[in-house]
Amino acid sequence: MVVEDEFIDLPGINLFTRKLIPDQDQWNPKKPVVIFLHEGLGSVGQWKDFPEKFLKKCHLPVLLYDRLGYGKSSSRKEKRGLDYIHQEEKLLEQLVQKLSLKKYYLLGHSEGGSLALIHAAQHPDGLLKVITLSANTQEEPCITTGIENVKRMYEEPNSKLKKALQKYHGMRCDDVFYAWCDTWTAGFFQSWNIKAELGKIQIPVLAFHGRNDQYTSLQQIENIRQLISSKKEIHLLDQCSHHPHFDHPDEVLTIIGDFLKQD
């Protein structure tokens, strides 16, 4: 496996990217690539070894990037509004165009899953399939409760959570955390959902959700089941939290591998 790190310049910002390329292969924008989209507190590094396991299982090149404001990418200057994930989708489309990707898959975790689904609805050209891990499709009270619990952990003296996030986000750690926390718990954000976008999706979707998700209810994945009219696979995993790819990596990768092989 070859690893290539690079900063990609987009209008007014740059994004940190990492390419994972199978041995004996070369990066070719005309061949399918899998773009990983991280969660609301995530970064390239926080996927841990899952991308490497994915590459070994599926034999496809992987593109990871730190979303705007995260990790090594440019800082976010504007305050988040109700449409901030839709605004990030525009950056994803710019990145796809900048890299001249002709065929690609999206694999998104949590908020990254929301981003993948929005992109599938708005810019499907070249997008072959979408895979989501605990995707958010609407705000609900249990999300606010879960995030408030995380906030208390983050603000504890000598917080292990804060130290862990500082490893990836450095001096911007507080900015990253409170941008996520304050947005999802804000009064204006309680109406957020992507139900209209789900109804527009015309490509195959594979969705995972844990029955023990500490942030959301099964309504999140039920929206995918009920509102997406194209081919879809729904997998509810027992003894599984908000991180199916960490709790059950072998099962998740086997299902993903089979899904990608289907016509």
C-alpha positions in Angstrom: 0.0 0.0 0.0 1.2 3.5 -0.9 0.3 6.5 1.2 0.4 10.0 -0.3 -0.4 13.1 1.8 -1.2 16.3 0.0 -2.9 19.7 0.5 -5.4 20.5 -2.1 -6.1 24.2 -2.8 -9.7 25.2 -3.3 -11.0 28.8 -3.6 -9.9 30.5 -0.4 -9.0 27.3 1.5 -6.9 24.2 1.4 -7.8 20.7 2.5 -5.5 18.1 3.8 -5.9 14.8 1.9 -4.5 11.3 2.1 -4.5 8.8 -0.7 -4.2 5.1 0.0 -3.2 3.2 -3.1 -3.0 -0.6 -3.5 0.5 -2.0 -4.2 1.3 -2.4 -7.9 -1.3 0.2 -8.7 -1.2 3.9 -9.5 -3.7 6.7 -8.7 -5.9 7.1 -11.7 -8.8 9.6 -11.6 -10.6 7.7 -14.3 -10.9 4.6 -12.2 -13.2 4.2 -9.1 -12.0 5.6 -5.8 -13.6 5.6 -2.4 -13.9 8.9 -0.6 -14.1 8.7 3.2 -16.1 11.4 5.0 -15.4 11.7 8.8 -17.8 12.4 11.7 -18.5 15.7 13.4 -15.4 15.6 15.7 -13.3 13.5 13.3 -10.3 13.8 11.0 -8.2 11.6 8.7 -6.3 10.1 11.6 -9.4 9.3 13.6 -10.4 6.6 11.1 -7.5 4.7 12.7 -6.7 1.5 10.7 -10.2 1.1 9.2 -9.2 2.6 5.8 -6.2 0.2 5.5 -8.5 -2.7 6.4 -11.0 -1.5 3.8 -8.3 -1.3 1.1 -7.1 -4.8 1.8 -10.6 -6.2 1.7 -12.0 -4.2 -1.2 -8.9 -3.5 -3.3 -9.9 0.0 -4.2 -7.9 3.2 -3.7 -9.1 5.4 -0.9 -9.2 9.2 -0.5 -9.5 10.7 2.9 -9.6 14.4 3.8 -9.9 16.6 6.8 -13.1 18.6 6.4 -13.0 22.3 6.6 -12.0 23.4 10.1 -10.7 20.0 11.1 -7.3 18.5 11.5 -4.8 20.0 9.2 -7.2 21.7 6.8 -8.0 25.4 6.8 -9.9 26.9 9.7 -13.6 27.6 9.3 -14.2 31.4 9.4 -18.0 31.5 9.2 -20.2 30.5 12.1 -22.3 27.4 11.3 -25.9 27.8 10.2 -28.7 25.4 9.6 -27.3 24.6 6.2 -23.7 24.1 7.1 -23.5 20.5 6.0 -25.0 21.6 2.7 -22.3 24.2 2.4 -19.7 21.5 3.0 -21.2 19.5 0.2 -20.3 22.3 -2.1 -16.7 21.9 -1.0 -16.9 18.1 -1.6 -18.1 18.7 -5.1 -15.2 21.2 -5.7 -12.8 18.6 -4.4 -14.2 16.0 -6.8 -13.8 18.4 -9.7 -10.3 19.5 -8.6 -9.1 15.9 -8.6 -11.0 15.1 -11.9 -12.6 12.1 -10.4 -14.8 10.4 -12.9 -16.1 7.5 -10.8 -16.3 7.3 -7.1 -18.0 5.9 -4.0 -18.7 7.8 -0.8 -18.3 6.2 2.7 -19.5 8.5 5.4 -19.6 8.1 9.2 -22.3 10.0 11.3 -22.3 13.6 10.0 -20.1 12.4 7.2 -22.9 10.0 6.3 -25.3 13.0 6.1 -22.8 14.7 3.8 -22.6 11.7 1.6 -26.4 11.5 1.3 -26.8 15.2 0.5 -24.1 14.8 -2.2 -25.9 11.8 -3.7 -29.1 13.9 -4.0 -27.5 17.1 -5.4 -24.4 16.0 -7.4 -24.8 12.3 -8.5 -22.7 12.5 -11.7 -19.9 10.0 -11.3 -21.1 8.8 -7.9 -21.6 5.1 -8.1 -22.8 4.1 -4.6 -23.1 5.5 -1.0 -22.2 3.7 2.2 -23.2 5.2 5.5 -22.2 4.4 9.1 -24.6 5.8 11.7 -25.7 8.6 9.3 -27.7 11.5 10.8 -30.9 12.2 8.8 -32.7 14.4 11.3 -32.2 16.1 14.6 -34.0 14.5 17.6 -33.9 15.1 21.4 -31.7 12.1 22.1 -28.9 13.6 20.0 -29.0 16.7 22.2 -28.9 14.6 25.3 -26.0 12.5 24.0 -24.0 15.6 23.0 -24.6 17.3 26.4 -23.1 14.2 28.0 -20.0 14.4 25.8 -19.7 18.1 26.7 -19.5 17.2 30.4 -16.8 14.7 29.6 -14.9 17.2 27.5 -15.0 19.9 30.2 -13.9 17.6 33.1 -10.5 18.5 34.7 -7.7 16.6 32.8 -10.3 15.4 30.3 -9.1 12.3 28.4 -11.5 13.2 25.6 -10.0 16.6 25.2 -6.5 15.2 25.2 -7.4 12.7 22.6 -9.0 15.3 20.3 -6.0 17.7 20.8 -3.8 15.0 19.2 -5.6 15.5 15.9 -6.9 19.1 16.0 -4.1 20.8 18.0 -4.7 24.3 19.1 -8.1 24.4 17.3 -9.5 21.6 19.5 -11.9 23.8 21.4 -13.1 25.4 18.1 -13.8 22.0 16.6 -15.5 20.7 19.7 -17.8 23.7 20.4 -18.6 24.3 16.8 -20.0 20.7 16.8 -21.6 20.8 20.2 -23.1 24.3 20.1 -24.6 23.8 16.6 -26.3 20.4 17.2 -27.7 21.6 20.6 -28.8 25.0 19.3 -32.5 25.9 19.2 -32.3 26.8 15.5 -30.9 23.4 14.7 -33.8 21.4 16.1 -35.6 21.6 12.7 -32.6 20.1 10.8 -33.3 17.1 8.6 -32.4 15.8 5.1 -35.7 14.0 4.3 -36.2 16.0 1.1 -32.7 15.0 -0.1 -33.3 11.3 0.7 -36.3 11.3 -1.7 -34.1 12.5 -4.5 -31.4 9.8 -4.3 -31.3 7.5 -7.3 -28.2 5.4 -6.7 -27.7 2.3 -4.4 -27.2 3.0 -0.7 -25.8 0.7 2.0 -26.6 1.9 5.5 -25.4 0.6 8.9 -26.7 1.5 12.3 -26.0 0.2 15.8 -28.8 -0.8 18.1 -26.9 0.7 21.0 -26.0 4.0 19.3 -25.4 6.4 22.2 -26.5 9.5 20.3 -29.4 8.6 18.0 -32.5 6.4 17.7 -33.3 4.0 14.9 -35.4 6.7 13.3 -32.2 7.9 11.6 -31.9 4.7 9.5 -35.7 4.3 9.2 -35.7 7.5 7.2 -33.2 6.0 4.8 -35.4 2.8 4.6 -38.6 4.7 4.0 -37.6 7.7 1.9 -34.9 6.4 -0.5 -36.6 4.9 -3.5 -33.5 3.5 -5.1 -31.9 0.1 -4.3 -30.8 0.1 -0.6 -29.5 -2.3 2.0 -30.2 -1.7 5.7 -28.1 -3.4 8.4 -29.0 -3.0 12.1 -26.1 -4.3 14.2 -26.5 -5.8 17.7 -24.2 -4.8 20.5 -23.1 -1.9 18.4 -22.5 1.8 19.3 -22.3 4.9 17.1 -19.1 3.3 15.5 -20.0 0.2 13.6 -16.7 0.1 11.8 -14.8 -0.1 15.1 -17.3 -2.4 17.0 -17.7 -4.9 14.2 -15.1 -4.2 11.5 -15.0 -7.7 10.0 -18.7 -7.9 9.6 -19.0 -4.4 8.2 -16.2 -4.9 5.7 -17.6 -8.2 4.5 -21.0 -6.6 3.8 -19.3 -3.5 2.2 -17.2 -5.8 0.0 -20.3 -7.7 -1.2 -22.2 -4.5 -1.8 -19.5 -3.0 -4.0 -19.3 -6.1 -6.1 -23.0 -6.0 -7.0 -24.1 -4.5 -10.3 
